[in-house]
Amino acid sequence: MSAHVPSHPTEHPHPQARQYIIIAAVLAFITGIEVAVYYINVLRPILPPTLIALSALKFALVVMFYMHLKFDHPLFTGLFVFGLATAMFTFVGFLALFGFVALVH
């Protein structure tokens, strides 16, 4: 008999339930901050960038932990980030295009 050899020797152990609960609590806390920021009238001028930054932070946490990109091969993270950046630049390009067209007419 041979000793049991794992099929993926570079595989990392998955986080335990405690870590998922901590991440969920952090996400809930950030969501609470987003709601609070919306209702603070003094912050109205910087509301969009603040909410976008908080949303990006939550997105990064979800991608790293719940989608397991933190534990996967860096190639998968690169492919994900490339697709996300392409979508973001396309979206910004369309916003600029339609904003420019609206100014011309």
N, C-alpha and C positions, 0 to 999 in steps of 0.2 A: 504494500500500500504506500502511496505517496502522500506527503503532507498537503493539506488544503492550501492552494495558492489563489489569492483573490484575483478575479478576472480583470480588475482595474487597479494596478498597484499604486497609481498616483491619485486615486480617489480620496477626497477629503471626507471626514465624517460630517454628516448633516447636523445642523443646529438642533438643539433639544427644544422641547416645547416652551421652556422658560424663556429662551431667547426670542422666540416668536411672540410670546406675550409681551415682552419688553418692547419689541419693535412696534407691536400694535398699540401699546400705550403711548409711545413716542409719536406715532402717526395721529392718534386721537388728540394728543396735546397740541401738535402743530395745527390740526384742524380747528381746535378751540382758539388758537391764536389768530387764525384766518378769520373766524367769525368775529372775534373781538375787534380786530383791525377794521373790519367793515363798518362797525358801529361807532368808531371813534372819529368824530367829525374833523378833528385837527389833522388826521392822516389822509383825508380825502385827496389832496394833491398828489400824494405818492401811493395811492391805493393800487393801481394796476401793477407797477413794478414790485411792490411788496407782496401782493398775492401771487404773482408769477414766480418770484423767488421762493416763496414758501411751497408752492405747488411743485416746483422743480426739485426741492429738497425731499418732499414726500415721494415724488416719482423715483428719485434715485434710491431711496430706502427700499421701496417696493421692488424695484428691479434687482438691486443687490441681494436682498434676502429672500423674498418670496419667489422670485424667478431664478434664484440660485446663480446669478451671473458672478457673484463674488467668489463662488466655489468652482466655477467652470474654467475651461481652458480660455486663455486671453483672446484667442481667435474669435470665440463666440461673442465676447464682450465687444471686440472691435467691429464685428459685423453688425451687432445691434446698434452701436453708437453711429456707425456709418449710415445705416438706414434712417436712424432718428435725425441725424444732421441733414441728410438729403431731404427728408420730409419738412424739416424746419426751414431750410433755405428756400424750398419750393413755396411754402406757405408765405414766408416773408416776401418773396418775389411777387406772388400774386397780390398780396396786400399793397405793395408798392405800385404795381401795374394798375390795379383798379383805383388806387388813390390818385395816381397821375391822370388816368382817363377821366375821373370825376372832376379834377381841376381844370382840364382842358375844355370840357363841355359845359 
